[in-house]
Amino acid sequence: MPHQTRTFALGDIHGRRDRLEALLRRLPLDRERDTVVFLGDYVNRGPDSKGVIDLLLELQRTCPGAVFLRGNHEQTLLDYADTGDADLLPLLRFLGVEATLRSYGADAPHRLAGLACLPPQHAAFLRGLAFVHETPTHVFVHADPGLADDPRSEPQRLDSRRLVRRDMAPHHHIGGRTVVFGHSSFATPLVAPGRIGIDTGAGGGHMLTALELPTLRFHHA
């Protein structure tokens, strides 16, 4: 029987390599033929951001259909790395960057300048992250701009509008397609007309979620 091409999307990982490994073991993923889209926020909060990126780099080598999007945590890290703007340090601390630093054996945020404390492959990975992935039926982005006032989402304490605008650049038209996103954390996946949210709070100690398409099946770890 011919293999049906599938797409898997994974929500925000936030340094939880343990959950990522467990979830990948559970997915019926054909690494040679399926597409797997990671929605961003790989770093901060959890204990092993370095291990997460190590595992994602392995997937990049072994899964031709792997797509890696940029989250607001990566964007803020890159903004500081490139500018050295001290005004970003309180935000980085709020985002949980100390956990990321510890995973790389670094002891102070200034070591992030130029991404000096990261291996070159990790720095290149972060700089190469995409903002959007599109198919004929779905648009995959880190953050959905339509969720600002959704009562089920966590209060949005961070202004992610700049990242959202870059995710949903003017030349990317939704055109009736479903938006698959992370960023806004829910106890269970959000499924609404035209929108599917799959950040289920792994960074806060909750489950990590993957969406399987076209079956609309959820997998958790």
C-alpha positions in Angstrom: 0.0 0.0 0.0 1.5 3.4 -1.0 2.7 5.6 1.9 0.5 8.6 2.5 2.7 11.6 2.9 2.1 13.2 6.3 3.0 16.4 8.1 3.8 16.5 11.8 4.0 19.8 13.7 5.6 20.1 17.1 4.9 22.8 19.7 7.2 24.8 21.9 10.0 22.6 23.5 11.7 25.0 25.8 14.8 23.0 26.8 12.9 19.7 27.4 15.0 17.3 25.5 13.5 14.4 27.6 10.0 15.2 26.4 11.2 15.7 22.8 13.0 12.3 22.7 9.9 10.6 24.2 7.5 12.3 21.7 9.7 11.5 18.7 9.7 7.8 19.8 5.9 7.8 19.8 5.4 9.5 16.4 4.8 7.2 13.4 7.3 9.4 11.5 8.9 8.2 8.3 12.0 10.4 8.3 12.7 9.9 4.6 9.2 10.8 3.3 7.2 12.8 5.9 7.5 16.5 6.8 8.0 17.6 10.4 7.7 21.2 11.3 9.0 22.6 14.6 7.2 25.8 15.6 10.0 27.5 17.5 10.9 28.3 21.2 13.5 25.5 21.5 15.5 27.2 24.3 15.0 28.7 27.8 13.1 27.6 30.9 13.8 23.8 30.6 17.1 22.3 31.7 18.6 21.2 28.4 18.4 23.7 25.6 21.8 22.5 24.3 20.5 19.0 24.2 17.4 20.0 22.3 19.4 21.7 19.6 21.8 18.8 19.4 18.8 16.5 18.8 17.3 19.0 16.2 20.6 19.1 14.3 20.5 15.3 14.2 17.0 15.4 12.7 18.2 18.0 10.2 20.8 15.5 9.0 18.5 12.5 8.9 15.1 13.9 8.0 15.0 15.8 4.6 11.5 17.1 5.4 12.4 18.8 8.7 11.5 22.5 8.9 12.6 24.6 11.8 10.7 27.9 12.6 11.9 30.8 14.8 10.2 31.6 18.1 10.2 34.8 20.1 12.7 33.2 22.5 15.2 32.6 19.7 14.5 36.0 18.2 15.2 37.8 21.5 18.4 35.8 22.0 19.6 36.8 18.5 18.6 40.4 19.1 20.8 40.5 22.1 23.6 38.5 20.5 23.7 40.9 17.6 23.3 44.2 19.4 24.5 43.7 23.0 21.6 45.9 24.0 21.6 45.8 27.8 17.9 46.7 27.9 17.2 43.2 26.6 18.7 41.5 29.6 15.6 41.8 31.9 13.5 40.3 29.1 16.0 37.5 28.6 16.0 36.7 32.3 12.2 36.7 32.3 12.3 34.3 29.4 14.5 31.9 31.5 17.7 32.4 29.6 19.8 31.3 32.7 18.7 27.7 32.1 20.0 28.0 28.6 23.3 29.4 29.8 23.7 26.6 32.3 23.1 24.0 29.6 26.1 25.5 27.6 28.3 25.8 30.7 28.1 29.6 30.7 27.7 31.7 33.7 26.5 35.2 32.6 24.2 36.6 29.9 27.0 38.7 28.4 28.5 35.4 27.2 25.6 35.4 24.7 27.1 38.3 22.8 27.8 37.1 19.3 26.5 33.7 20.5 30.1 33.2 21.7 29.1 30.5 24.2 27.4 28.3 21.6 29.1 25.8 19.3 29.3 27.2 15.7 26.7 24.6 14.5 24.2 25.8 17.1 24.7 29.5 16.3 24.3 28.7 12.6 21.1 26.7 13.3 19.6 29.6 15.2 20.4 32.1 12.6 19.0 29.9 9.8 15.5 29.5 11.4 12.6 30.3 9.1 9.6 32.5 10.0 6.9 30.6 8.2 6.2 27.3 6.4 3.3 27.0 3.9 1.4 24.1 2.3 -1.7 24.3 0.1 -3.8 23.6 3.1 -1.9 25.0 6.1 0.3 27.9 7.2 2.7 27.1 10.1 4.0 30.0 12.2 5.2 30.4 15.7 2.6 32.9 16.9 -1.0 33.5 15.7 -1.8 37.2 15.8 -5.5 36.4 16.2 -5.0 35.0 19.7 -4.3 38.3 21.6 -7.6 38.2 23.5 -8.4 34.5 23.5 -9.7 33.7 27.0 -8.1 30.2 27.0 -4.6 31.5 26.4 -2.1 32.6 29.0 -1.9 36.3 29.5 0.4 37.7 26.9 3.0 39.5 29.0 5.4 39.8 26.2 5.0 42.0 23.1 5.5 39.5 20.3 3.9 41.7 17.6 7.2 42.3 15.8 7.8 38.6 15.5 4.2 37.9 14.5 4.4 40.6 11.7 7.5 38.8 10.4 5.8 35.4 10.7 2.8 36.7 8.8 4.6 38.9 6.2 2.3 40.6 3.7 3.3 38.3 0.9 2.1 35.3 2.8 -1.7 35.0 2.3 -3.8 32.7 4.5 -6.3 32.2 1.7 -8.7 30.0 3.6 -5.9 27.7 4.9 -5.6 26.6 8.6 -3.0 28.3 10.7 -1.0 26.0 13.0 0.9 27.8 15.7 2.6 27.6 19.1 3.6 30.5 21.5 0.3 30.7 23.4 0.0 27.9 25.9 -3.1 25.8 26.5 -3.8 22.9 28.8 -4.9 20.9 25.7 -4.6 21.7 22.0 -6.8 24.5 20.7 -8.8 23.5 17.6 -11.0 26.3 16.2 -12.1 27.2 12.7 -9.0 28.0 10.7 -6.7 27.7 13.8 -4.9 25.0 15.6 -2.7 25.8 18.7 -0.3 23.1 20.0 1.8 24.8 22.7 0.7 22.8 25.7 3.2 24.2 28.2 6.3 21.8 28.0 8.4 24.7 29.3 6.3 24.8 32.5 6.5 21.1 33.1 3.5 20.1 31.2 3.2 17.9 28.1 4.8 18.4 24.7 2.4 18.0 21.8 2.6 17.1 18.1 -0.1 17.4 15.5 -0.3 14.8 12.7 -1.9 15.9 9.4 -4.0 15.3 7.5 -5.6 13.0 10.1 -5.8 15.8 12.8 -4.4 13.4 15.3 -2.5 14.6 18.4 0.5 12.9 20.1 1.8 13.9 23.5 4.8 13.2 25.8 
